[in-house]
Amino acid sequence: MSHTTKWALMLVAGVFITAGAIADDKSKADDKTKKDDKAFSDAAFVKKAAIGGMHEVALGKIAAAQGKSDAVKKFGQKMVDDHSKANDDLKAAAKKANMDVPTKLDDEHQKHIDTLKAMKGDDFDKAYIKHMVKDHEEDVEEFTRASKEAKDAGIKEFATKTLPVVQSHLDMVKKMDKQ
């Protein structure tokens, strides 16, 4: 094989590799855009918020009862109090919007509860705090989006009114996580 032929083959291979990498990057960007551009649904938000609220109350009760640190116990009780109120507010807004509200947890959220319920002491406190950070980060994102994109005025008002409470929970639990 001549020296020129080798160079030509390497050049062609380089073009294909570069084209493949560009296509892969574009595919990843398209996937992200599809995820971000997914149409907002009031009903999906209501379902997610209701299940999330029940989840927070259930975990809060466990934290208040079996948390090791006083901070975890107090935070758990705050979750019970604040999310019970938010759950009632959501039910009222959904009823006015003629939307169904789930009355029980899905399997994924029940699994989190069962896992944490089985933990004790420092292990429980650490796992609960970690879970609350992740959960409230997702909640802030969802409530922010609902406060901007909800079609029903009552659902939008619920999300807008509840967002600062959820954000305060995130701020509190992040401080606990640093300690």
N, C-alpha and C positions, 0 to 999 in steps of 0.2 A: 504494500500500500504506500502510495507516495506521500510525501510530507504535506503537500497541498490538499490531498484527499482527507488526511487526518484532521487538518485544520478546518476543512469544510464540514466534516462530520461533527466536530466539537462545537462549531458555531451553530449548526442546526440543532444539536442536542440542547445547547444553551437557550436557544429561542423557545423550544418546547418546554423546558423546565421553567423558564420565566413566565411563559403563557399560562402554564398550569398553576403556578403560584399566584398569579394575578387573578385567575378564575377562582381559585380557592378563597382568596381574600374577598373577592366580590361576593361569593356565595355566603361567607360568614357575615358580611355586611348586610346582605339581603335578608338573612335569617334574623339578625338583630332588628332590622327595620320592620319585618313582618311582626315580630314580637311586640315592638314598641307601637306599631300602628294598629294593633288589634283593636277593633272597635270597642268602645266602652259600652257596657251594658248595666243599666240601673239594677235589673234583676240579679245579675251575677254579683254585683257589688253588695246588694242586700244579703244574698246568700252567704257570701264570704265574710261580711261584717258580722252577721248573726252567729255563724259557726265560730269565728274568731272570738267574739264576745263571750260566748258560752265557755269556750276553751280557757280564756283568761280568768273567768270566775272560778271554774273548777280548779285550775292550777293555783289560783290565789288562795282558795280555801285550804289546799294541801300545804302551801307555803306558810300560811298563818298558823297552821296546826303543827307542822313538823319541821319548819325551818329551824336551823341551829342559831343563827344570829338574829338579834332583835331587828336589825335593818331588813332582813329578808321577811320576817314575820309581819312587820309593819307594811312593807311594800306589798306583800301578798294580800293583806286586808284592804289596802288601797285599791288593788286590782278588783277585789270582790265588790267594793262599794262603787267605784267609778264605772266599772263595766256593767254592773247590774243596772245602773241608771241609764247608761248608754244603750243597753239592750232594750230597755223599756221604751226609750226615745225612738230607737230604730223600728220597733214593732208598731208604734203609733204612726210614724212616717210611712212605713210600708203599707199599713192598713189604708191610709188615705190615698195612697198610690195604687191600691188594689193589687198588691203584690204579696205572694206567699213568703213566709219567714220560716226557715227550718226550726224544728223544735228539738233536734238531737244532733249530736256531733257526728262527723264523718269518721271513717276508720283511721285516717291519718292522725287526726287530732286526738282521738281516743288513745291511740298508741303512745303519743307523747305523755298523756296523763298517766297511763299505766306504767310507763318507764320511770317517770319522776316519782310516782307514788311508792315505788319499790326502793327508792334511794333514801339514805339517812345522813344526818350530820353535814359535815363540810362538803361531801360529795353531792348531796342534794342542793345545798346553797349554790355551789359553783355551777351545776347543771341548770338549775332554775334561772339564775342570773344570765347565763349564756343564752338560754332559750328565749328569755324575755327581751334581750337585746335584739336578737335576730327577728323575733316576732314583731316587735314594735317598729323596727326599721321597715319591715314589709308593710305594716299597718299605716305608717306615716305616708309611704308612697301611695298606697291605695286610697287613703282618705284625701290626700292632696289631689289626686286625679279625679276622684268623685266630686270634690268641691268645685272643680273647674268644668267637668264634662257631664255630670248627671243631667239628664233631660227633665226629670220630675223636680219641681221646685222644692218639695218637701224633703226629698232624698238629698238634694244638693245642700239644703239648709242643715240637715242632720250632719252631713259630712263636714261642712264648714264649721259648725258649732262644736263638733266632737274632735276635730283635728288638733286644736291646741291642747286638749286633755291628753290625747295619745302622744303628742310631741313631748309633753311634760313627763309622761311615763318613761319615754325613751331617754330623756335627759337624766332622770333620776336613776334608772337602771344602769346607764353608762357610767355614772359616778360610782355606783356600787361595784361595778365590774373593775374599775381602776383600783379599788381599795383592797 
